[in-house]
């Protein structure tokens, strides 16, 4: 082998690579985006107390008050006592995006002072392992302390006085797969139309296909509307497959209502329009792919697809609420898990208004022929 030949070929590879924005993005920029996103998402884990919402049905007792004071003194959790019916507490937590909760039952003090077993209920969100683990550890520590200082103590003949009962946010029967399905449906609503339309809009322009379409009676809005219809159909099929697999293979407990359907229509409507807008703003297929990736990847990770937004730092939560995919996923969560029609309607209106605005902008920017 001759070093001169290797050096010459190395220059060719380097120049072709340096001229490819997509390759540069995934090799140099994408790792920075990943480490930045995950760093921001988990930057507050362990650095600030987890917000713990508590329903105390043993109000007025010194024992339950001492239990909550001990929890606060751990500095691991920040206790917030709320007035919510115990039977609806799990749903209330889910509807408000709170990943953890604690229920102290009526008669807690009486049972404790008479050495009768009494359980506190800890509600956790399987999709937020960080907050759930922190709260469970704090509650377990306080429970151990109360058992140690009970009248019976920890003698072998004594029963455990205070125990922990676990339940899930939203519903006691929910599992991780139940929280994952709406996020994955939202993920497919985002990726399929976005990546496809960004590529199609730039490659059709480069290959002259749009110029040929300009000679037909087809209008730009009609061409884009046909894509919307196609991706709506594709979304229905994809969502059906994921829901069917989740229920059939993993025993998911998602609720199928008519409220799911508008999100399966409006979601693709928005992202088809956004993909076309990104593609029309770019001059080459390479730059179009770069723009599409920059727009898409933050939404993948910051909209509640894989991580609950409530576990983010406050500033990142504010940013997440700007992302349109957040409202698609949150709306699906509200109708499939938490039966919160009011909040789902707000999510739907946000996505619908945004879709109309982006569709109009895409049609205006989209040209059959370059000027």
Phi, psi and omega per residue, in radians:
X1 nan 2.476 -3.136
X2 -1.864 2.224 -3.128
X3 -1.060 -0.543 3.139
X4 -1.111 -0.714 3.130
X5 -1.193 -0.736 3.118
X6 -1.093 -0.737 3.125
X7 -1.093 -0.698 3.132
X8 -1.137 -0.752 3.141
X9 -1.196 -0.616 3.100
X10 -1.047 -0.684 3.114
X11 -1.117 -0.681 3.116
X12 -1.103 -0.809 -3.133
X13 -1.085 -0.759 -3.115
X14 -1.075 -0.795 -3.099
X15 -1.167 -0.727 3.131
X16 -1.158 -0.662 3.127
X17 -1.188 -0.773 -3.098
X18 -1.159 -0.404 -3.139
X19 -1.584 0.030 -3.114
X20 -1.889 1.743 -3.094
X21 -1.054 -0.584 -3.118
X22 -1.152 -0.795 3.113
X23 -1.076 -0.746 3.114
X24 -1.110 -0.668 -3.136
X25 -1.077 -0.895 -3.060
X26 -1.269 -0.432 -3.135
X27 -1.536 -0.645 -3.001
X28 -1.982 -0.738 -3.050
X29 -1.522 -0.721 -3.075
X30 -1.042 -0.753 3.078
X31 -1.038 -0.633 3.102
X32 -1.154 -0.722 3.111
X33 -1.087 -0.771 -3.117
X34 -1.083 -0.873 -3.100
X35 -1.151 -0.577 3.119
X36 -1.210 -0.776 -3.126
X37 -1.112 -0.886 -3.116
X38 -1.186 -0.587 3.071
X39 -1.109 -0.745 3.119
X40 -1.197 -0.716 -3.106
X41 -1.076 -0.777 -3.031
X42 -1.798 0.208 -3.096
X43 -1.144 -0.471 -3.094
X44 -1.636 -0.063 -3.123
X45 -1.151 2.119 3.116
X46 1.429 -0.165 -3.099
X47 -1.720 -0.266 3.127
X48 -2.492 2.661 -3.108
X49 -1.098 2.511 3.065
X50 -1.376 2.333 3.138
X51 -1.253 2.063 -3.128
X52 -1.998 2.010 -3.141
X53 -1.616 2.279 -2.957
X54 -2.156 2.314 2.905
X55 -1.834 2.035 -3.122
X56 -1.865 1.712 3.124
X57 -1.450 0.042 3.083
X58 -1.953 0.744 -3.046
X59 -1.055 2.533 3.087
X60 1.565 -0.188 -3.137
X61 -1.533 2.489 3.134
X62 -1.209 -0.509 -3.087
X63 -1.210 -0.823 3.130
X64 -1.167 -0.618 3.071
X65 -1.100 -0.703 3.109
X66 -1.172 -0.606 3.120
X67 -1.102 -0.783 -3.137
X68 -1.227 -0.603 3.086
X69 -1.130 -0.697 3.109
X70 -1.125 -0.645 3.083
X71 -1.106 -0.790 3.134
X72 -1.093 -0.627 -3.102
X73 -1.229 -0.247 3.084
X74 -1.218 -0.357 -3.074
X75 1.113 0.040 3.105
X76 -1.450 -0.552 -3.106
X77 -2.174 2.694 3.018
X78 -1.970 1.966 -2.996
X79 -1.457 2.270 3.076
X80 -2.250 1.887 3.133
X81 -1.420 2.249 -3.109
X82 -2.173 2.703 3.120
X83 -1.742 1.586 -3.124
X84 -2.333 2.475 3.090
X85 -1.071 2.329 -3.059
X86 -1.025 -0.644 -3.095
X87 -1.196 -0.438 -3.136
X88 -1.870 0.210 -3.055
X89 -1.135 -0.748 -3.120
X90 -1.058 -0.772 3.122
X91 -1.171 -0.670 3.135
X92 -1.073 -0.727 3.101
X93 -1.064 -0.796 -3.126
X94 -1.146 -0.722 -3.116
X95 -1.145 -0.439 -3.113
X96 -1.833 0.199 3.102
X97 1.091 0.561 3.088
X98 -1.702 2.099 -3.007
X99 -1.421 -0.246 -3.099
X100 -2.442 2.631 3.105
X101 -2.730 2.845 -3.129
X102 -2.394 2.325 3.093
X103 -2.047 2.077 3.031
X104 -1.741 2.082 -3.003
X105 -1.336 2.796 3.018
X106 -1.093 2.513 -3.129
X107 1.438 0.182 -3.120
X108 -1.020 -0.838 -3.100
X109 -1.147 -0.770 -3.100
X110 -1.093 -0.776 3.130
X111 -1.134 -0.701 -3.095
X112 -1.134 -0.797 -3.090
X113 -1.215 -0.373 3.129
X114 -1.810 0.263 3.082
X115 1.025 0.577 3.041
X116 -1.756 2.430 -3.074
X117 -1.093 2.317 3.096
X118 -2.463 2.382 -3.082
X119 -1.883 2.366 2.895
X120 -1.648 2.555 -3.099
X121 -1.842 2.169 3.096
X122 -1.829 2.120 3.107
X123 -1.697 2.242 3.132
X124 -2.282 2.767 3.083
X125 -1.836 1.994 -3.129
X126 -1.017 -0.354 3.130
X127 -1.445 -0.111 3.135
X128 -2.204 1.378 -3.065
X129 -1.169 -0.561 -3.083
X130 -1.122 -0.945 -3.141
X131 -1.135 -0.713 -3.128
X132 -1.080 -0.779 -3.134
X133 -1.135 -0.717 -3.140
X134 -1.106 -0.780 -3.109
X135 -1.201 -0.759 3.135
X136 -1.055 -0.727 3.115
X137 -1.097 -0.744 -3.132
X138 -1.151 -0.801 -3.127
X139 -1.122 -0.722 3.131
X140 -1.084 -0.684 3.114
X141 -1.102 -0.754 3.134
X142 -1.196 -0.692 3.100
X143 -1.054 -0.770 3.109
X144 -1.066 -0.694 3.132
X145 -1.137 -0.740 3.142
X146 -1.161 -0.668 3.099
X147 -1.145 -0.654 3.139
X148 -1.129 -0.643 -3.079
X149 -1.721 0.187 3.083
X150 -1.241 2.917 -3.120
X151 -1.073 -0.505 -3.114
X152 -1.539 -0.467 -3.118
X153 1.232 -2.661 -3.115
X154 -1.948 0.523 3.093
X155 -1.162 2.552 -3.067
X156 -0.967 -0.522 -3.095
X157 -1.412 -0.148 -3.088
X158 -1.613 2.430 3.034
X159 -1.326 2.780 3.018
X160 -1.207 2.156 -3.036
X161 -1.394 -0.963 -3.117
X162 -1.784 2.189 3.108
X163 -2.111 3.005 3.137
X164 -2.057 2.252 3.048
X165 -1.955 2.292 -3.078
X166 -1.741 2.491 3.045
X167 -2.569 2.837 -3.109
X168 -1.786 2.559 3.039
X169 -1.061 2.410 -3.140
X170 1.690 -0.964 3.133
X171 -2.874 2.506 3.121
X172 -1.047 -0.391 -3.066
X173 -1.608 -0.112 -3.076
X174 -1.187 2.584 3.076
X175 -2.191 3.081 -3.102
X176 -1.022 -0.664 -3.105
X177 -1.085 -0.537 3.141
X178 -1.138 -0.679 3.128
X179 -1.364 -0.402 -3.068
X180 -1.387 -0.598 -3.039
X181 -1.030 -0.877 3.111
X182 -1.028 -0.665 3.125
X183 -1.137 -0.708 3.141
X184 -1.226 -0.600 3.047
X185 -1.101 -0.783 3.082
X186 -1.078 -0.670 3.109
X187 -1.052 -0.765 3.130
X188 -1.221 -0.582 3.085
X189 -1.104 -0.604 3.139
X190 -1.329 -0.960 -2.885
X191 -1.271 -0.793 -3.031
X192 -1.055 -0.977 3.134
X193 -1.209 -0.626 -3.094
X194 -1.100 -0.951 -3.086
X195 -1.150 -0.650 -3.118
X196 -1.197 -0.840 -3.073
X197 -1.217 -0.614 3.072
X198 -1.060 -0.771 -3.138
X199 -1.207 -0.792 -3.094
X200 -1.109 -0.793 -3.065
X201 -1.108 -0.625 -3.124
X202 -1.435 -0.714 -3.113
X203 -1.253 -0.639 3.093
X204 -1.094 -0.646 3.113
X205 -1.180 -0.776 -3.107
X206 -1.125 -0.661 -3.081
X207 -1.517 -0.037 3.094
X208 1.414 0.190 -3.122
X209 -1.196 -0.684 3.100
X210 -1.096 -0.633 3.109
X211 -1.085 -0.684 3.112
X212 -1.221 -0.659 3.126
X213 -1.162 -0.431 3.134
X214 -1.162 -0.315 3.136
X215 -1.519 -0.048 -3.141
X216 -1.774 2.926 3.106
X217 -1.234 -0.132 -3.082
X218 -1.162 2.292 3.087
X219 -1.611 2.872 3.141
X220 -1.121 -0.733 -3.140
X221 -1.138 -0.627 3.106
X222 -1.162 -0.720 3.128
X223 -1.081 -0.750 -3.135
X224 -1.240 -0.651 3.128
X225 -1.114 -0.639 3.103
X226 -1.091 -0.669 3.085
X227 -1.149 -0.681 3.114
X228 -1.053 -0.813 -3.134
X229 -1.060 -0.746 -3.139
X230 -1.079 -0.792 -3.087
X231 -1.319 -0.427 2.983
X232 -1.129 -0.809 3.103
X233 -1.056 -0.763 -3.134
X234 -1.118 -0.644 3.125
X235 -1.161 -0.699 3.092
X236 -1.057 -0.746 3.136
X237 -1.151 -0.813 -3.124
X238 -1.100 -0.778 3.129
X239 -1.119 -0.688 3.111
X240 -1.083 -0.713 3.119
X241 -1.122 -0.805 -3.098
X242 -1.175 -0.718 3.126
X243 -1.181 -0.739 3.128
X244 -1.098 -0.745 3.122
X245 -1.167 -0.709 -3.140
X246 -1.094 -0.742 -3.127
X247 -1.314 -0.811 -3.048
X248 -1.258 -0.702 -3.048
X249 -1.638 -0.557 -3.012
X250 -2.125 0.051 3.087
X251 1.161 0.653 -3.134
X252 -1.114 2.689 -3.082
X253 -2.017 0.516 -3.139
X254 -1.197 2.606 -3.141
X255 -1.717 2.204 3.127
X256 -1.693 1.941 3.130
X257 -2.254 2.965 3.092
X258 -1.145 -0.336 3.123
X259 -1.137 -0.311 3.107
X260 -1.259 -0.613 -2.978
X261 -1.032 -0.783 -3.129
X262 -1.027 -0.604 -3.134
X263 -1.249 -0.510 3.098
X264 -1.320 -0.232 3.085
X265 -1.726 -0.891 -3.057
X266 -1.228 -0.607 3.133
X267 -1.021 -0.987 3.069
X268 -1.051 -0.614 3.096
X269 -0.983 -0.789 -3.126
X270 -1.174 -0.845 -2.980
X271 -1.371 -0.433 2.959
X272 -1.125 -0.796 3.138
X273 -1.129 -0.716 -3.136
X274 -1.173 -0.693 3.098
X275 -1.099 -0.701 3.118
X276 -1.188 -0.646 3.123
X277 -1.125 -0.762 3.128
X278 -1.134 -0.741 -3.138
X279 -1.169 -0.632 -3.130
X280 -1.254 -0.478 -3.131
X281 -1.346 -0.275 -3.108
X282 -1.664 2.697 -3.120
X283 -1.694 -0.394 -3.104
X284 -2.328 2.758 3.077
X285 -1.008 -0.621 -3.127
X286 -1.162 -0.816 3.130
X287 -1.194 -0.552 3.093
X288 -1.126 -0.765 3.103
X289 -1.087 -0.668 3.126
X290 -1.118 -0.793 3.120
X291 -1.093 -0.762 3.140
X292 -1.056 -0.733 3.132
X293 -1.163 -0.723 -3.133
X294 -1.110 -0.644 3.132
X295 -1.316 -0.658 -2.978
X296 -1.400 -0.788 -2.971
X297 -1.090 -0.747 3.078
X298 -1.015 -0.663 3.139
X299 -1.171 -0.550 3.134
X300 -1.019 -0.724 -2.984
X301 -1.793 -0.317 -3.017
X302 -1.922 0.146 -3.080
X303 -1.864 0.120 -3.131
X304 1.613 0.287 -3.130
X305 -1.189 -0.887 -3.090
X306 -1.991 -0.396 -3.115
X307 -2.244 2.461 3.104
X308 -1.202 2.354 -3.108
X309 -1.108 -0.519 -3.121
X310 -1.137 -0.300 3.127
X311 -1.517 -0.101 -3.135
X312 -1.340 2.781 2.945
X313 -1.056 2.682 -3.063
X314 -0.916 -0.769 -3.124
X315 -1.116 -0.657 3.137
X316 -1.268 -0.549 3.048
X317 -1.100 -0.719 3.108
X318 -1.079 -0.744 3.108
X319 -1.123 -0.709 3.141
X320 -1.060 -0.587 -3.121
X321 -1.278 -0.139 3.046
X322 -1.524 -0.384 -3.049
X323 -1.370 2.260 -3.101
X324 -1.117 -0.562 -3.130
X325 -1.119 -0.499 3.096
X326 -0.985 -0.740 -3.075
X327 -1.294 -0.508 3.054
X328 -1.175 -0.857 -3.104
X329 -1.200 -0.735 3.124
X330 -1.102 -0.712 3.101
X331 -1.087 -0.733 3.094
X332 -1.118 -0.696 3.083
X333 -1.059 -0.761 -3.072
X334 -1.140 -0.648 -3.100
X335 -1.542 -0.467 -3.079
X336 -1.634 -0.413 -3.058
X337 -2.102 -0.718 -2.915
X338 -1.942 -0.037 3.098
X339 0.911 0.727 -3.113
X340 -1.878 1.478 -3.041
X341 -1.177 -0.596 -3.117
X342 -1.102 -0.844 3.135
X343 -1.192 -0.635 3.109
X344 -1.081 -0.658 3.124
X345 -1.125 -0.704 3.091
X346 -1.085 -0.794 3.104
X347 -1.015 -0.763 -3.111
X348 -1.112 -0.743 -3.136
X349 -1.122 -0.677 3.118
X350 -1.080 -0.809 -3.111
X351 -1.199 -0.670 -3.113
X352 -1.140 -0.835 3.132
X353 -1.100 -0.740 3.116
X354 -1.095 -0.661 -3.132
X355 -1.115 -0.762 -3.139
X356 -1.105 -0.747 -3.140
X357 -1.106 -0.818 -3.102
X358 -1.210 -0.631 3.113
X359 -1.099 -0.800 3.130
X360 -1.092 -0.746 3.129
X361 -1.119 -0.685 -3.141
X362 -1.140 -0.731 3.140
X363 -1.150 -0.697 -3.118
X364 -1.197 -0.657 -3.109
X365 -1.419 -0.480 -3.099
X366 -1.268 2.151 3.132
X367 -2.131 2.447 3.025
X368 -1.129 -0.699 -3.078
X369 -2.175 2.446 3.043
X370 -1.240 2.428 3.128
X371 -1.199 nan nan
